[in-house]
Amino acid sequence: MPKVWVTGAGGLIGNYLVKTAPHFAPGWEVLPLTRQLVDLTDNSAVRTLFQRAVPDLVIHCAGLTQTGPCQQQPALAHQMNVHVTEFLCELGSNIRLFFFSTDLVFDGVKGNYIETDPIRPLLTYAQTKAEAETIVLENPRHSVIRTALNGGVSPKGNRGFNEELRRSWESGKTTALFVDEYRCPIPAAVTARTIWELAEQDVPGLYHLGGRERLSRWEIGCLLAKRWPHVQARLEQDSIRNFKGLPRSPDVSMDSSKIQRLLSFPIPAFSEWLEQNPDEPF
Ligand SMILES: NC(=O)c1ccc[n+]([C@@H]2O[C@H](COP(=O)([O-])OP(=O)(O)OC[C@H]3O[C@@H](n4cnc5c(N)ncnc54)[C@H](OP(=O)(O)O)[C@@H]3O)[C@@H](O)[C@H]2O)c1
């Protein structure tokens, strides 16, 4: 059986990859790399593990993935998002590798971005991802998957946007949601299925992977409020124009038709997926 490493296996997307593998990737032997198994910043430990049983594919999900911590600790963000990725690319120079990047590499002025659109990351998180993208794409065997806002159930219960919102409502907090900030949300279960289909093909390169529907933060909140009738939804409308914090990309919606053409199933619109999967934990 070919072997695949899934880094960040204790995170949202990595965990979905691992738990859906028996169904979508039965032909792969999956090695879930959690932080407990190996600290990815420890080059010598990573090299030893790699050389002990060289994988055929690395799906690199691990990273410093939240914008606030990246902004506060730029050196750590650089180490985790750029250096770790670079080292994995070096170790895996003769095998395939998928690197997860983000829709936030765009400034969000235009929206509906395609892969050839110029990037302009506004924050350290996205800057480090953009830097890593360039390194990854130097190897024609390797791929970059720019994904959008992913939702689902994460091992620690704090990585999906839905988990964050639900926790805040359950604790009695009211959430202000922007009516003018747009994303293409996608369930992590769909992201995982897509990656497993890609793993079966030899189609390296740069891909966008978001849901088929462009939604504002406010619209996403309303859909989730409907999904959880037993949770008291506490949401109010806000505008990105009132926001005083770090710069925000107003519309990072992506056109995912390039990756869609490779898939056996239609990437769902987020609202449609919620309707069609009422029993899926979310
Ligand atoms: N989720 C989204 O909405 C979204 C959107 C766009 C792009 N992405 C990208 O997609 C990828 C997967 O996202 P995700 O949501 O699954 O991220 P996540 O839930 O934050 O998971 C990241 C994982 O990386 C692990 N990690 C961090 N530093 C490590 C280290 N030094 N050694 C070993 N493991 C380490 C974390 O471990 P700990 O839990 O112990 O910290 C965590 O399990 C990321 O690269 C992210 O940037 C995600």
Ligand as a Chemical Component Dictionary entry (heavy atoms), coordinates in Angstrom:
data_LIG
# 
_chem_comp.id                   LIG 
_chem_comp.type                 NON-POLYMER 
_chem_comp.pdbx_formal_charge   0 
_chem_comp.three_letter_code    LIG 
# 
loop_
_chem_comp_atom.comp_id 
_chem_comp_atom.atom_id 
_chem_comp_atom.alt_atom_id 
_chem_comp_atom.type_symbol 
_chem_comp_atom.charge 
_chem_comp_atom.model_Cartn_x 
_chem_comp_atom.model_Cartn_y 
_chem_comp_atom.model_Cartn_z 
_chem_comp_atom.pdbx_ordinal 
LIG N1  N1  N 0  -9.672  25.858 8.691  1  
LIG C1  C1  C 0  -9.779  26.844 7.831  2  
LIG O1  O1  O 0  -10.801 27.531 7.780  3  
LIG C2  C2  C 0  -8.651  27.111 6.869  4  
LIG C3  C3  C 0  -8.831  28.113 5.900  5  
LIG C4  C4  C 0  -7.790  28.369 5.007  6  
LIG C5  C5  C 0  -6.602  27.652 5.093  7  
LIG N2  N2  N 1  -6.454  26.704 6.055  8  
LIG C6  C6  C 0  -5.177  25.996 6.131  9  
LIG O2  O2  O 0  -5.431  24.606 6.083  10 
LIG C7  C7  C 0  -4.528  23.902 6.952  11 
LIG C8  C8  C 0  -5.319  23.059 7.931  12 
LIG O3  O3  O 0  -6.171  23.937 8.667  13 
LIG P1  P1  P 0  -6.867  23.504 10.006 14 
LIG O4  O4  O 0  -8.047  24.357 10.193 15 
LIG O5  O5  O -1 -7.019  22.025 10.059 16 
LIG O6  O6  O 0  -5.763  23.962 11.056 17 
LIG P2  P2  P 0  -5.711  23.651 12.619 18 
LIG O7  O7  O 0  -6.990  23.040 13.058 19 
LIG O8  O8  O 0  -5.247  24.878 13.291 20 
LIG O9  O9  O 0  -4.606  22.529 12.702 21 
LIG C9  C9  C 0  -3.248  22.818 12.585 22 
LIG C10 C10 C 0  -2.516  21.721 13.284 23 
LIG O10 O10 O 0  -1.102  21.969 13.181 24 
LIG C11 C11 C 0  -0.542  21.503 14.395 25 
LIG N3  N3  N 0  0.764   22.097 14.651 26 
LIG C12 C12 C 0  1.077   23.388 14.867 27 
LIG N4  N4  N 0  2.378   23.529 15.141 28 
LIG C13 C13 C 0  2.915   22.271 15.124 29 
LIG C14 C14 C 0  4.199   21.752 15.342 30 
LIG N5  N5  N 0  5.247   22.540 15.651 31 
LIG N6  N6  N 0  4.391   20.421 15.239 32 
LIG C15 C15 C 0  3.358   19.597 14.949 33 
LIG N7  N7  N 0  2.102   20.031 14.724 34 
LIG C16 C16 C 0  1.884   21.358 14.813 35 
LIG C17 C17 C 0  -1.534  21.972 15.438 36 
LIG O11 O11 O 0  -1.316  21.287 16.635 37 
LIG P3  P3  P 0  -1.915  21.866 18.016 38 
LIG O12 O12 O 0  -3.398  21.618 17.915 39 
LIG O13 O13 O 0  -1.248  21.069 19.047 40 
LIG O14 O14 O 0  -1.571  23.313 18.036 41 
LIG C18 C18 C 0  -2.849  21.618 14.771 42 
LIG O15 O15 O 0  -3.255  20.310 15.083 43 
LIG C19 C19 C 0  -3.681  24.964 7.629  44 
LIG O16 O16 O 0  -2.441  25.042 6.983  45 
LIG C20 C20 C 0  -4.461  26.246 7.445  46 
LIG O17 O17 O 0  -3.630  27.360 7.375  47 
LIG C21 C21 C 0  -7.453  26.418 6.937  48 
# 
loop_
_chem_comp_bond.comp_id 
_chem_comp_bond.atom_id_1 
_chem_comp_bond.atom_id_2 
_chem_comp_bond.value_order 
_chem_comp_bond.pdbx_ordinal 
LIG N1  C1  SING 1  
LIG C1  O1  DOUB 2  
LIG C1  C2  SING 3  
LIG C2  C3  SING 4  
LIG C2  C21 DOUB 5  
LIG C3  C4  DOUB 6  
LIG C4  C5  SING 7  
LIG C5  N2  DOUB 8  
LIG N2  C6  SING 9  
LIG N2  C21 SING 10 
LIG C6  O2  SING 11 
LIG C6  C20 SING 12 
LIG O2  C7  SING 13 
LIG C7  C8  SING 14 
LIG C7  C19 SING 15 
LIG C8  O3  SING 16 
LIG O3  P1  SING 17 
LIG P1  O4  DOUB 18 
LIG P1  O5  SING 19 
LIG P1  O6  SING 20 
LIG O6  P2  SING 21 
LIG P2  O7  DOUB 22 
LIG P2  O8  SING 23 
LIG P2  O9  SING 24 
LIG O9  C9  SING 25 
LIG C9  C10 SING 26 
LIG C10 O10 SING 27 
LIG C10 C18 SING 28 
LIG O10 C11 SING 29 
LIG C11 N3  SING 30 
LIG C11 C17 SING 31 
LIG N3  C12 SING 32 
LIG N3  C16 SING 33 
LIG C12 N4  DOUB 34 
LIG N4  C13 SING 35 
LIG C13 C14 SING 36 
LIG C13 C16 DOUB 37 
LIG C14 N5  SING 38 
LIG C14 N6  DOUB 39 
LIG N6  C15 SING 40 
LIG C15 N7  DOUB 41 
LIG N7  C16 SING 42 
LIG C17 O11 SING 43 
LIG C17 C18 SING 44 
LIG O11 P3  SING 45 
LIG P3  O12 DOUB 46 
LIG P3  O13 SING 47 
LIG P3  O14 SING 48 
LIG C18 O15 SING 49 
LIG C19 O16 SING 50 
LIG C19 C20 SING 51 
LIG C20 O17 SING 52 
# 
